[in-house]
Amino acid sequence: MARNIHSFPENAPLLRAVFFLFLLFPLRPISASQNDYHRALHMSILFFEGQRSGRLPPDQRVKWRRDSALHDGATSGVDLTGGYYDAGDNVKFGFPMAFTTTMLSWSIIDFGKNMGPELKYAIKAVKWGTDYLLKATAKPGVVYVQVGDAFSDHNCWERPEDMDTLRTAYKIDVSHPGSDVAGETAAALAAASIVFRSRDPRYSRLLLSRAIEVFEFADRHRGAYSSSLHHVVCPFYCDVNGYQDELLWGAAWLHKASRRREYREYILRNEVVLHAGDTINEFGWDNKHAGINVLISKVLMGKADYFESFKQNADGFICSILPGISHPQVQYSPGGLIFKAGGSNMQHVTSLSFLLLAYSNYVSHANKVVPCGSRSASPNLLRQLAKHQVDYILGDNPVGMSYMVGYGARYPQRIHHRGSSLPSVQAHPAHIGCKAGSQYFLSPNPNPNVHVGAVVGGPNVTDAFPDSRPYFQESEPTTYINAPLVGLLAYFSAHY
């Protein structure tokens, strides 16, 4: 959006930036009482219990779920029970599950002190993911990356408790590499080792040692899992961005977790080879570039300069998405929501907003600002943009709709989610077959089970939202939407 900036004095970059922010986001001012961030934090963590696979624990709080997929891995002679269903289907995709675990861990590492009584549940959410990832990496040189045939699963609409589709376990190995998913798995295990370092030192050491093993496998046997398992993972979680970013991402988390010089040297040696500066305005389960640069830049804030180029990349990332400061490489809806083309837009909103908030803290602690050409952005400006995105999700938007299920007066009623849309086992004990669930999928009625805390894919670029199950890009929740939101809500619950 073009604006005339020349009426501002050259020595007032912050005023210019704030002016543009409020021009682009002409919504009413938000008071501290309008959004209950702590309640939203509680809900966002509770959502993960509704996504659990395997045998549910005695303290399970989401009561409409029951045990499911108790024989996963059996046909391959391994135990692959547990973990998370990534979205509204019943497949366990290792790539987004690992990224979810990484981001939950990062949320705790940076913002756990703000979580209060919800911290213990956030830690449990991480452990539910890492317990599974440890099973998936138990055999050296092998990583199980998916359980369930996505094509047969997507041909059915049935509860996870009832599913009778193929539960084939798919793996990468020396002959069929997958540096992308293995690198992300290593990152998840390393990040989680920091979470458990003081809470469960033995478990933390196990996570870190496994992360080192998995990363060595990913680096030694390079290749994309989208090539090795193309017919299985594409088009669902096909890595179109390549595996190079996951190697740097894994090394960055191993450096943070272990403080070993070898990982610092690996990063410096491979910065150019693995394209650290590419597509810096992207961050998500497929593309880690912005996250790499933000994470690594924290190491040098006000200190060493050996990662200076990463800080420059991180600054460039910030400038690429700030409205009015540069030519943003992301769109904004009329209501001010970050929008990027493709499915499930909220994954971009929460992930990019998390980086804005994390980087604002790093910059603030170093007493710096973000230079954007002849202008600059203050840490407070970054926080305000991130807060605006969170407030939009919680209902401060043109249609007055909260996109978190269960939060606010209006929220999505017909989310694209099998377990939520079908009657629970308690309400309907009889088996509901593959095609018998179609009547519930096509029904105009609200879902019988309220999936509290689920954040859906969200509105389109015009701020319109259909609230209809068949519109899966808008109405399907995912774990990797919620994971970075946990950190955002923790911070805002403590500061607003």
C-alpha atoms as one frame of an Amber mdcrd trajectory, in Angstrom:
protein
   0.000   0.000   0.000   1.651   3.237  -1.149   1.805   6.123   1.287   3.524
   9.510   1.209   6.224   9.513   3.882   8.029  12.725   3.071   6.065  14.861
   5.522   7.927  13.208   8.417  11.248  14.582   9.682  14.223  12.405   8.807
  15.071  11.916  12.477  11.698  10.361  13.314  11.712   6.839  11.825   9.634
   5.428  14.668   6.898   8.022  14.156   6.725   7.141  10.482   6.489   3.428
  11.232   3.765   3.881  13.837   1.849   6.163  11.491   1.859   3.516   8.777
   0.862   0.799  11.202  -2.245   2.668  12.268  -3.119   3.674   8.723  -3.036
   0.046   7.656  -4.863  -1.205  10.754  -7.702   1.289  11.302  -9.456  -0.912
  13.864 -10.600   0.352  17.245  -7.920   0.573  19.930  -7.501  -2.570  21.991
  -7.712  -2.301  25.750  -6.249  -4.833  28.116  -9.727  -6.055  29.058 -10.966
  -6.792  25.565  -9.051 -10.019  25.140  -8.406 -12.527  27.891  -5.016 -13.764
  26.721  -4.609 -16.113  29.641  -7.903 -17.840  28.856  -6.885 -18.074  25.204
  -3.519 -19.519  26.291  -5.302 -22.188  28.317  -7.446 -23.091  25.315  -4.562
 -23.091  22.832  -2.690 -25.689  24.908  -5.828 -27.738  25.583  -6.233 -28.134
  21.819  -3.238 -30.469  21.687  -4.996 -32.977  23.947  -7.743 -33.239  21.355
  -5.115 -34.081  18.716  -3.495 -36.917  20.650  -3.078 -40.324  19.093  -2.505
 -43.516  21.053  -3.516 -44.498  24.570  -4.773 -41.434  26.410  -3.464 -40.754
  29.917  -5.608 -40.671  33.081  -5.351 -36.880  33.246  -6.749 -36.402  29.721
  -8.997 -33.326  29.861 -10.640 -33.521  26.421 -13.286 -36.115  27.234 -14.857
 -36.579  23.810 -11.656 -38.305  22.661 -10.767 -41.953  23.346  -7.789 -44.244
  22.666  -6.944 -44.634  18.990  -4.361 -46.172  16.644  -3.054 -48.556  19.310
  -1.318 -50.813  16.783   0.607 -48.201  14.827   3.940 -49.607  13.695   3.011
 -53.223  14.414   3.203 -54.288  10.766   6.798 -53.014  10.708   7.708 -54.587
  14.023   8.025 -51.267  15.866   5.974 -49.306  18.379   4.785 -46.090  16.789
   1.818 -45.394  19.029   1.299 -41.894  20.343   2.115 -38.568  18.794  -0.311
 -36.143  17.203  -2.740 -36.076  14.336  -1.586 -32.917  12.613  -4.956 -31.549
  11.556  -8.504 -32.764  10.914  -7.559 -36.164   9.514  -6.147 -39.315  11.113
  -2.674 -39.543   9.570   0.449 -38.938  11.623   2.772 -36.837   9.472   6.227
 -36.644  11.023   7.383 -33.450   9.332   4.705 -31.070  10.677   4.636 -32.976
  13.984   8.340 -32.313  14.499   7.932 -28.635  13.596   5.013 -28.409  16.027
   7.234 -29.837  18.764  10.049 -27.421  17.925   7.737 -24.423  18.125   6.075
 -25.561  21.346   9.558 -25.896  22.817  10.628 -22.471  21.565   7.446 -21.016
  23.047   8.412 -22.422  26.445  12.090 -21.465  26.152  11.318 -17.812  25.411
   7.955 -17.323  27.107   7.506 -20.149  29.624   8.063 -17.727  32.498   4.858
 -15.983  31.385   2.679 -19.117  31.287   1.860 -19.413  34.984  -0.159 -22.549
  35.796  -0.430 -23.392  32.082   3.298 -24.127  31.881   2.931 -27.686  33.136
   0.416 -28.435  30.395   2.616 -26.880  27.731   5.481 -29.109  28.902   3.203
 -32.151  28.685   2.279 -31.138  25.147   5.968 -31.097  24.207   6.589 -34.472
  25.833   3.681 -36.077  24.006   5.477 -35.110  20.811   9.014 -36.033  21.889
   7.992 -39.409  23.295   6.740 -40.267  19.839   9.767 -38.823  18.045  12.040
 -40.943  20.239  10.118 -44.025  19.102  10.342 -42.919  15.475  14.139 -42.548
  15.726  14.929 -45.530  17.946  16.716 -47.454  15.178  19.994 -45.848  14.019
  19.921 -44.717  10.401  16.118 -44.895  10.247  13.441 -42.292  10.903   9.779
 -43.227  10.668   8.161 -40.187   9.105   4.515 -41.109   8.601   1.891 -43.550
   9.844  -1.206 -44.012   7.745  -1.963 -43.881   4.059  -3.143 -40.348   3.361
  -5.101 -41.253   0.229  -7.217 -43.930   1.917  -7.582 -41.774   5.021  -8.779
 -38.763   3.064 -11.285 -40.995   1.272 -13.042 -41.581   4.606 -14.706 -39.432
   7.203 -14.430 -41.371  10.432 -13.379 -40.912  14.027  -9.782 -41.779  14.916
 -11.235 -44.246  17.410 -12.957 -46.104  14.517 -10.469 -45.816  11.688  -9.961
 -48.953   9.657  -7.830 -47.444   6.902  -4.277 -48.535   6.151  -1.814 -47.707
   8.951   1.314 -48.306   6.923   4.491 -46.958   8.544   6.805 -45.100   6.167
  10.474 -44.462   6.853  13.582 -42.808   5.510  16.934 -44.543   5.708  20.407
 -44.563   4.180  19.073 -45.647   0.789  16.030 -43.354   0.939  17.216 -40.113
   2.573  15.117 -37.318   3.991  17.358 -34.594   5.353  14.403 -32.220   5.636
  12.253 -34.279   7.975  15.300 -35.698   9.798  16.738 -32.203  10.244  13.455
 -30.935  11.653  13.232 -33.964  13.945  16.729 -33.222  15.233  15.699 -29.602
  15.817  12.621 -30.713  17.768  14.586 -33.088  19.984  17.320 -30.511  20.608
  14.866 -27.719  21.405  12.924 -29.987  23.762  16.155 -30.970  25.527  16.416
 -27.332  26.638  12.857 -27.444  27.995  13.663 -30.492  30.123  17.247 -29.566
  31.053  16.437 -28.556  34.618  13.088 -30.326  34.911  14.177 -33.846  33.921
  17.945 -33.949  33.267  17.995 -37.622  32.306  15.255 -37.191  29.723  16.947
 -34.023  28.469  20.216 -35.881  27.897  18.382 -38.596  25.992  16.713 -36.014
  23.760  19.989 -34.239  23.028  21.952 -37.407  22.291  19.197 -38.594  19.938
  19.094 -35.184  18.268  22.841 -35.440  17.591  22.439 -38.919  16.080  19.514
 -37.915  13.873  21.262 -34.776  12.688  24.398 -36.721  11.744  22.219 -39.094
   9.726  20.429 -36.164   8.036  23.692 -34.457   7.140  25.625 -37.545   6.044
  22.866 -38.886   3.789  21.504 -35.796   2.114  18.318 -35.746   0.101  14.686
 -34.687   0.225  12.080 -37.026   1.623   9.758 -35.703  -1.054  11.954 -37.565
  -3.542  12.354 -40.741  -1.503   8.666 -40.955  -0.544   7.065 -38.813  -3.213
   3.981 -40.991  -3.723   3.331 -41.003   0.026   3.975 -37.462   1.235   3.007
 -35.456  -1.838   0.898 -33.418  -2.248   0.154 -33.397   1.498   3.464 -32.412
   3.105   5.715 -32.300   0.092   8.804 -30.223   0.865   8.929 -27.810  -2.051
  11.582 -25.682  -0.392  14.364 -28.282  -0.263  16.194 -29.859   2.642  19.036
 -27.346   3.044  17.198 -25.068   5.462  16.373 -27.950   7.797  20.067 -28.823
   8.081  20.900 -25.277   9.174  17.836 -25.214  11.421  18.842 -28.478  13.093
  22.416 -27.246  13.551  21.163 -23.966  15.035  19.092 -25.775  17.653  21.920
 -28.194  18.415  24.233 -25.213  18.885  21.738 -23.608  21.261  21.159 -26.858
  23.172  24.744 -28.134  23.385  26.898 -25.002  22.953  29.322 -27.200  21.044
  31.734 -25.332  18.818  31.307 -27.901  16.036  27.752 -26.709  15.360  28.819
 -23.073  15.253  31.498 -24.034  12.752  28.981 -26.097  10.783  26.666 -23.091
  10.517  29.457 -20.751   9.434  30.852 -23.283   6.959  27.465 -24.001   5.404
  25.820 -20.576   5.543  26.260 -19.941   1.826  26.149 -23.570   0.687  22.823
 -24.140   2.428  21.381 -20.761   1.402  20.777 -19.185   4.808  19.739 -15.892
   3.218  17.133 -17.304   0.841  13.399 -16.508   1.054  13.787 -14.856   4.423
  10.147 -13.770   4.600   8.993 -17.395   4.909   8.668 -19.508   8.036   6.671
 -22.655   8.642   6.834 -26.438   8.566   8.329 -26.307   5.042  10.576 -23.254
   5.089  12.794 -22.397   8.062  14.824 -19.507   6.637  13.389 -16.638   8.671
  13.427 -18.771  11.809  17.074 -19.741  11.280  18.173 -16.137  11.083  16.114
 -14.957  14.043  17.238 -17.865  16.222  20.916 -17.522  15.384  20.894 -13.740
  15.677  20.026 -14.003  19.372  23.484 -15.455  20.006  25.282 -12.298  18.969
  23.036  -9.480  20.148  25.579  -7.065  21.565  28.268  -9.738  21.594  30.293
 -11.610  19.001  30.133 -10.729  15.335  30.718 -14.148  13.789  26.998 -14.496
  13.029  26.570 -10.904  11.864  25.205 -11.907   8.460  22.395 -13.825  10.176
  21.400 -10.704  12.090  21.386  -8.782   8.815  19.138 -11.473   7.332  16.863
 -11.287  10.374  16.647  -7.518  10.019  15.805  -8.029   6.360  13.047 -10.450
   7.320  11.494  -7.890   9.649  11.662  -5.179   7.030  10.118  -7.470   4.415
   6.888  -7.907   6.363   6.427  -4.562   8.119   3.769  -2.416   6.437   4.946
   1.060   5.562   8.597   0.460   6.465   9.554  -1.281   3.259   7.812  -2.890
   0.331   6.252  -5.759   2.269   6.558  -9.190   0.707   3.351 -10.296   2.370
  -0.168  -9.067   1.752  -2.466  -7.624   4.380  -6.218  -8.035   4.343  -8.398
  -4.918   4.707  -8.684  -5.805   8.397  -4.916  -5.987   8.781  -4.327  -9.747
   8.782  -1.072 -11.049   7.324  -1.979 -13.029   4.225   0.146 -15.320   2.095
  -1.116 -17.345  -0.863  -1.739 -21.043  -0.310  -3.747 -23.060   2.162  -4.260
 -22.534   5.891  -3.182 -18.908   6.081  -3.196 -18.782   9.886  -0.050 -20.928
   9.884   1.766 -17.931   8.374   0.096 -15.483  10.737   1.109 -17.268  13.933
   4.596 -18.323  12.815   5.598 -14.916  11.450   4.070 -13.153  14.454   6.038
 -15.399  16.786   9.267 -14.359  15.066   8.268 -10.693  15.290   7.749 -11.035
  19.030  10.858 -13.128  19.671  13.042 -10.766  17.657  11.562  -7.721  19.364
  12.756  -9.139  22.679  16.223  -9.936  21.342  16.575  -6.449  19.868  15.217
  -4.808  23.016  17.642  -6.642  25.306  20.511  -5.515  23.077  19.183  -1.920
  23.151  18.934  -1.854  19.362  16.405  -1.090  16.634  15.865  -2.787  13.280
  17.322  -0.760  10.393  15.208  -0.750   7.243  17.076   1.381   4.755  16.735
   5.011   5.786  14.151   4.080   8.409  14.070   1.856  11.453  11.634  -0.171
  13.526  11.590  -0.251  17.296  11.017  -3.420  19.348   7.682  -1.960  20.450
   6.525  -1.622  16.848   7.278  -5.318  16.250   5.352  -6.284  19.366   2.369
  -4.156  18.368   2.181  -5.776  14.935   2.353  -9.247  16.497  -0.314  -8.255
  19.018  -2.565  -6.980  16.261  -2.381 -10.379  14.553  -3.270 -12.180  17.788
  -6.141  -9.796  18.474  -7.441 -10.384  14.957  -7.433 -14.144  15.592  -9.329
 -13.650  18.853 -12.103 -11.611  17.247 -10.929  -8.055  16.623 -11.620  -8.224
  12.904 -14.201  -6.942  10.408 -16.622  -9.850  10.920 -16.245 -10.041  14.709
 -15.370 -13.734  14.525 -12.892 -15.413  16.843 -10.940 -17.966  14.856 -10.135
 -19.905  18.018 -12.874 -22.448  18.706 -14.534 -21.862  22.071 -13.171 -18.356
  22.560 -15.488 -15.367  22.371 -19.152 -15.026  21.479 -18.688 -16.095  17.839
 -16.305 -18.765  16.624 -16.264 -21.431  13.877 -18.965 -24.071  14.409 -18.290
 -26.416  11.483 -14.561 -27.004  11.497 -13.026 -29.506   9.086 -12.151 -32.096
  11.720 -13.321 -35.688  11.805 -13.321 -36.256  15.542 -15.024 -32.950  16.271
 -17.701 -33.314  13.579 -18.719 -36.908  14.364 -20.554 -37.909  17.547 -18.165
 -39.055  20.272 -17.798 -42.707  21.245 -19.558 -41.866  24.497 -22.555 -40.427
  22.630 -22.526 -43.042  19.836 -20.734 -46.250  20.928 -21.408 -48.084  17.669
 -18.760 -48.090  14.951 -19.153 -45.425  12.258 -17.674 -46.694   9.010 -15.603
 -44.978   6.359 -18.465 -43.696   4.236 -21.076 -43.601   6.983 -19.422 -40.455
   8.270 -20.214 -38.575   5.066 -23.611 -37.515   6.380 -21.877 -35.680   9.217
 -19.342 -34.086   6.877 -22.137 -32.756   4.642 -24.437 -31.729   7.480 -25.108
 -27.989   7.950 -25.293 -28.543  11.712 -22.543 -27.388  14.077 -19.968 -29.966
  15.163 -21.214 -31.930  18.190 -17.813 -31.824  19.908 -16.396 -28.359  20.531
 -12.669 -28.643  19.858 -11.665 -25.985  22.362  -8.595 -23.991  21.373  -8.449
 -25.116  17.759  -7.426 -22.251  15.468  -8.655 -22.742  11.919  -7.040 -21.779
   8.623  -8.930 -18.508   8.756 -10.515 -15.995   6.407  -9.473 -15.192   2.865
  -7.689 -12.036   1.789 -10.956 -10.071   1.890 -11.580 -11.075   5.551 -14.467
 -13.375   4.531 -14.912 -16.753   6.238 -17.341 -19.495   5.095 -17.517 -21.619
   8.312 -18.110 -24.756   6.275 -16.394 -28.163   6.555 -15.796 -28.614   2.805
 -13.763 -25.377   2.769 -10.835 -27.102   4.454  -8.278 -24.395   3.704 -10.307
 -21.991   5.824 -11.951 -24.325   8.349  -9.293 -26.928   9.229  -7.184 -26.491
  12.384  -3.571 -27.684  12.599  -1.079 -28.222  15.384   1.455 -25.984  13.673
  -0.960 -23.056  13.735  -1.349 -23.387  17.497   2.246 -24.150  18.500   3.713
 -20.658  17.919   0.482 -19.067  19.163   1.173 -20.601  22.581   4.253 -18.399
  22.968   2.478 -15.298  21.712  -0.436 -15.728  24.094   1.902 -16.412  27.001
   3.698 -13.114  26.448   0.573 -11.035  25.976  -1.165 -12.651  28.946   1.648
 -11.354  31.150   2.098  -7.901  29.601  -1.416  -6.714  28.665
